């Protein structure tokens, strides 16, 4: 098969089935697709061959085939005060448990979500091994939430001093994020309703960046400029165990644990799930 014919064949596969369609043809096809410019080349980075938008229905934790690097936690416990148990991330046992605090209500759905209330100090804690998925140099964090109130922190990882990984919906409803003692803020406000929050690093081409969208996206370029921001300088990767003090999801500056929102799921990955 000529290069031109193979390129057209792989392009057709990509249009029809995305990364997964090419991956099913084997690693030779994946490498050819990268060499022909159909898939992005990997340079010092881990780019997920699978696609979290096209290859996942958001209804289970089977995911899109990247179980080694990517963890999915659906907030789907049907028990009042029940913990949520994630899948993937090359973790097992207690490291997959998102431990609830504050008697979190049972899930509603499907699609499943848990109605968090900051007045009840409700949230989830994770282990050190789980939090290490966001220490870089390549990582992606994705959170699906709805009706987030301002002054709330969907994620608050910290060592109690300078090392942190934080999302904040500030008093102006803007998305402010922090990573390793630096921060940046979007110019557009987070709207009411369902939103997807993103944070990620690609291994060196870009500084750590974050953003939000009202529907799932496959690339940072798909997020409008006002809905994303990047740190001013490269921060490098954090060492494992960086967040020794707090490893909390859904936190409030006024009362500790507790963020008012409907929480659907969390994805933590050591792959680059959003391309450029």
NUFI-793397 format. One line per 5 residues: number of its first residue (from 1); for each residue x, y, z of C-alpha. Coordinates in pm, 1 decimal, padded with zeros to 6 digits. Layout:
NUFI-793397
NUM	X Y Z; ...
END
This chain:
NUFI-793397
1	00000.0 00000.0 00000.0; 00143.7 00339.4 -00096.6; 00192.7 00611.8 00164.0; -00083.0 00817.2 00001.3; -00329.5 00529.0 00009.1
6	-00239.2 00441.1 00368.7; -00273.0 00804.5 00472.9; -00622.3 00826.5 00322.8; -00720.3 00498.1 00485.7; -00597.9 00609.1 00828.7
11	-00761.5 00950.9 00789.4; -01092.0 00778.3 00713.1; -01052.8 00558.7 01021.6; -00979.1 00864.7 01233.5; -01281.0 01055.5 01100.9
16	-01510.9 00762.1 01171.5; -01382.0 00635.2 01504.0; -01120.2 00874.7 01638.1; -00806.1 00751.1 01814.9; -00970.1 00423.1 01914.6
21	-01031.0 00317.9 01553.9; -00663.3 00356.2 01468.7; -00549.8 00197.6 01796.0; -00753.3 -00112.6 01715.8; -00538.5 -00161.0 01404.1
26	-00230.0 -00201.3 01621.8; 00067.2 00007.9 01728.8; 00206.9 00001.9 01375.2; -00097.6 00192.2 01255.6; -00068.6 00432.7 01547.5
31	00297.0 00505.5 01464.2; 00213.0 00548.4 01094.5; -00067.8 00787.8 01184.0; 00172.5 00994.2 01393.1; 00434.2 00995.7 01119.7
36	00175.5 01101.7 00860.5; 00050.3 01384.5 01080.1; -00292.4 01232.5 01151.0; -00219.7 01181.9 01521.0; 00000.1 01424.4 01718.2
41	00357.0 01311.3 01769.4; 00461.9 01236.5 02124.4; 00767.1 01437.1 02225.6; 00848.9 01392.7 02593.7; 00479.7 01342.3 02664.6
46	00216.6 01075.7 02711.7; -00072.9 01137.3 02475.0; -00367.2 00908.1 02530.1; -00426.4 00699.4 02217.0; -00790.5 00678.0 02317.5
51	-01033.2 00967.2 02329.3; -01227.9 01054.1 02643.8; -01503.9 01222.7 02440.9; -01569.8 00981.4 02153.2; -01483.1 00658.1 02333.9
56	-01665.7 00706.9 02666.0; -02035.2 00749.8 02745.7; -01990.3 00896.2 03098.1; -02212.0 00620.1 03239.3; -01955.0 00375.1 03372.3
61	-01592.1 00353.0 03480.3; -01477.8 00120.0 03203.9; -01348.8 00433.3 03033.5; -01183.5 00459.7 02696.5; -00907.9 00199.7 02726.6
66	-00645.1 00405.0 02912.5; -00678.3 00221.5 03243.9; -00303.1 00220.3 03311.9; -00265.9 00598.3 03324.6; -00622.1 00725.2 03377.9
71	-00850.0 00696.8 03679.9; -01225.4 00756.9 03663.9; -01438.7 00815.7 03971.8; -01811.6 00841.7 03910.4; -01998.4 00987.8 04205.6
76	-02246.1 00702.3 04191.0; -02276.9 00554.2 04540.1; -02645.3 00493.8 04608.4; -02582.7 00488.7 04983.7; -02626.2 00793.4 05205.7
81	-02277.9 00865.3 05341.2; -02124.7 00606.9 05108.4; -01772.6 00633.0 04967.8; -01718.1 00637.0 04591.2; -01475.9 00382.8 04444.2
86	-01280.2 00469.9 04130.0; -01132.8 00247.7 03858.1; -00800.8 00260.4 03672.0; -00496.1 00476.4 03727.6; -00285.1 00163.9 03785.8
91	-00411.2 00175.4 04146.4; -00588.2 -00078.0 04364.9; -00752.8 -00123.1 04704.0; -00772.8 00179.9 04933.1; -00603.1 00401.8 04673.9
96	-00917.6 00384.2 04459.4; -01149.7 00492.7 04740.5; -01274.9 00852.9 04748.6; -01358.3 00872.4 05118.4; -01664.1 01084.4 05187.5
101	-01693.4 01330.9 05473.1; -02010.5 01490.1 05607.5; -02269.6 01226.7 05516.6; -02278.0 01301.5 05143.7; -02626.8 01231.6 04997.0
106	-02683.5 00919.4 04790.9; -02641.9 00955.2 04416.1; -02926.8 01058.1 04189.1; -02945.3 00969.3 03820.5; -02835.2 00827.1 03582.2
111	-02625.4 01003.4 03480.1; -02526.2 00983.6 03843.3; -02433.6 01280.2 04060.4; -02420.2 01364.9 04428.6; -02564.2 01692.8 04554.7
116	-02291.3 01853.0 04765.9; -02374.6 02115.5 05030.8; -02105.6 02342.8 05173.2; -02310.9 02409.5 05487.3; -02276.8 02039.5 05576.1
121	-01896.6 02021.9 05531.7; -01931.9 01750.1 05268.2; -01647.5 01636.0 05047.1; -01407.5 01354.2 04956.4; -01049.3 01275.5 05056.0
126	-00804.6 01064.8 04853.8; -00480.8 00885.5 04937.6; -00129.5 01004.1 04857.3; -00095.8 00746.6 04579.0; -00415.8 00870.9 04416.6
131	-00309.9 01236.3 04440.8; 00024.2 01148.4 04278.3; -00158.3 01114.8 03944.2; -00149.4 01495.9 03927.6; 00218.4 01548.6 04006.6
136	00336.5 01560.9 03645.4; 00532.2 01611.3 03427.0; 00231.2 01493.9 03222.2; -00111.9 01498.1 03382.7; -00476.9 01582.5 03323.5
141	-00754.4 01658.2 03571.0; -01115.3 01672.6 03449.3; -01417.5 01737.4 03670.8; -01783.3 01744.9 03566.7; -02000.8 01952.0 03799.0
146	-02319.5 02157.3 03786.2; -02445.7 02468.6 03964.1; -02117.9 02551.1 04136.3; -02152.0 02849.6 04370.9; -01879.9 03114.8 04394.9
151	-01614.5 03112.8 04663.1; -01587.5 02735.3 04628.2; -01293.1 02501.9 04563.7; -01373.2 02181.3 04369.2; -01017.3 02059.5 04435.5
156	-00782.3 02163.9 04714.6; -00452.4 01974.9 04726.6; -00180.9 02135.9 04936.2; 00127.9 02074.3 05146.1; 00016.5 02355.7 05376.6
161	00269.6 02598.3 05228.6; 00363.6 02656.8 04864.2; 00283.1 02336.1 04678.8; -00078.3 02317.8 04567.4; -00328.6 02215.7 04304.2
166	-00647.1 02415.1 04342.0; -00955.4 02518.1 04144.4; -01153.2 02818.1 04272.9; -01469.9 02981.8 04145.7; -01388.1 03326.0 04281.1
171	-01615.9 03607.3 04393.4; -01652.1 03726.1 04032.2; -01742.8 03373.6 03915.7; -01409.4 03344.8 03731.4; -01206.8 03024.6 03732.1
176	-00887.0 03078.1 03925.8; -00639.9 02794.2 03951.3; -00322.0 02735.8 04145.1; -00037.1 02495.5 04088.2; 00293.1 02487.3 04278.5
181	00277.1 02843.5 04417.1; 00160.6 03005.8 04093.3; -00190.1 03099.8 03982.2; -00382.5 03229.8 03682.5; -00742.5 03337.0 03620.7
186	-00980.0 03322.0 03324.8; -01138.1 03641.0 03191.5; -01477.6 03476.5 03133.1; -01707.8 03377.6 03416.6; -01812.2 03019.5 03485.0
191	-02180.5 02996.2 03385.6; -02462.9 02835.6 03576.9; -02551.7 02480.4 03482.6; -02318.1 02196.8 03387.3; -01949.5 02269.2 03328.2
196	-01631.8 02069.4 03274.0; -01317.9 02188.6 03454.0; -00973.9 02105.2 03315.4; -00616.2 02127.3 03439.4; -00316.5 01975.3 03266.9
201	00051.1 01966.0 03175.7; 00199.3 01817.3 02859.1; 00557.4 01755.4 02964.5; 00726.7 02079.2 02864.3; 00576.4 02243.0 02555.0
206	00328.1 02442.5 02762.8; 00313.1 02561.7 03121.2; 00042.1 02413.9 03342.6; -00294.4 02538.8 03218.7; -00659.8 02517.9 03313.3
211	-00998.9 02605.3 03169.8; -01367.9 02522.7 03153.5; -01630.6 02442.1 02893.3; -02003.6 02369.0 02885.8; -01958.0 02055.7 02673.6
216	-01679.8 01799.8 02649.2; -01381.3 01898.7 02435.0; -01091.4 01701.3 02289.8; -00837.1 01983.7 02262.2; -00727.6 02298.8 02439.5
221	-00778.5 02487.1 02113.3; -01150.3 02404.9 02135.5; -01181.5 02606.1 02458.3; -01250.1 02978.4 02392.4; -00963.1 03206.9 02492.6
226	-01156.3 03370.1 02776.4; -01234.2 03032.4 02931.6; -00873.3 02916.0 02983.0; -00551.5 03043.5 03134.9; -00188.7 02934.4 03171.0
231	00070.7 02991.2 03440.0; 00322.8 03261.8 03361.5; 00629.4 03037.6 03386.6; 00706.3 02667.8 03365.4; 00681.6 02505.5 03707.6
236	00814.6 02159.5 03628.8; 00676.2 01847.3 03785.9; 00612.1 01794.5 04155.7; 00757.9 01503.3 04345.8; 00535.0 01216.0 04451.8
241	00374.7 01284.3 04787.7; 00379.0 01661.2 04729.2; 00042.8 01719.2 04898.7; 00100.8 01607.5 05255.9; -00157.1 01831.5 05428.1
246	-00472.3 01832.0 05215.0; -00593.4 01598.6 04942.2; -00954.3 01711.4 04928.4; -01219.0 01740.3 04660.5; -01502.1 01991.0 04718.8
251	-01362.5 02237.7 04971.6; -01483.7 02571.2 05107.3; -01263.5 02854.3 05230.6; -01517.8 02934.4 05500.3; -01584.2 02591.4 05643.8
256	-01317.4 02347.2 05527.3; -01465.0 02056.4 05340.8; -01777.8 02155.1 05152.9; -01861.3 02289.1 04806.2; -02216.1 02347.2 04691.1
261	-02260.7 02176.5 04353.3; -02385.9 01865.1 04184.0; -02075.5 01647.5 04148.2; -02076.0 01399.3 03857.5; -01723.5 01261.6 03819.0
266	-01349.7 01314.7 03845.9; -01083.1 01198.2 03599.3; -00717.3 01198.7 03703.7; -00462.1 01090.5 03446.3; -00091.6 01075.3 03375.9
271	-00176.4 01105.0 03007.1; -00245.6 01417.6 02802.9; -00621.4 01381.5 02745.9; -00664.6 01719.8 02576.8; -00447.4 01770.2 02267.3
276	-00324.5 02109.2 02142.0
END
